[in-house]
Amino acid sequence: MPVAGSLASAKLAKAGIGSYLSAVIIGVVLAVGFTWAMRTVGQLVGAHLKEQPMSTREWYARALYLGAMLWIVLGLFLGGFAAAVIRRLF
């Protein structure tokens, strides 16, 4: 989603090929960071839940899915915002 957001930002600005390339690079860097963070949180919560009762596991699983959806949407907007800021700086 960060790549999609940054490409949409470049398209709305009617940018040239250099801006599209920088948008893709920005989006990929953000996507790697977002993926690493989401994976790390999932592993930490999963390790913590091994000792919990089933009802607690279900609650945490729902919370993780909701958090992941919000995180994905945040990635979309952050990708577009970062591309717009970088494009204005250069």
Residue pairs with C-beta under 8 A, 6 or more apart in sequence:
1 31
1 34
1 72
1 73
1 75
1 76
1 79
2 26
2 27
2 28
2 30
2 31
2 34
2 75
2 76
2 78
2 79
2 82
3 23
3 24
3 27
3 28
3 30
3 31
3 79
4 27
4 76
4 79
5 27
5 75
5 76
5 77
5 78
5 79
5 80
5 81
5 83
6 23
6 24
6 26
6 27
6 30
6 79
6 80
6 82
6 83
7 20
7 23
7 24
7 27
7 83
8 80
9 23
9 79
9 80
9 81
9 83
9 84
9 87
10 19
10 20
10 22
10 23
10 83
10 87
13 19
13 84
13 87
15 23
15 87
19 83
19 87
22 83
22 86
22 87
22 90
23 83
23 87
26 79
26 82
26 83
26 86
27 79
27 83
30 75
30 78
30 79
30 82
31 75
31 79
34 71
34 75
37 71
38 68
38 71
41 64
41 67
42 64
45 60
45 64
49 56
49 57
49 60
52 60
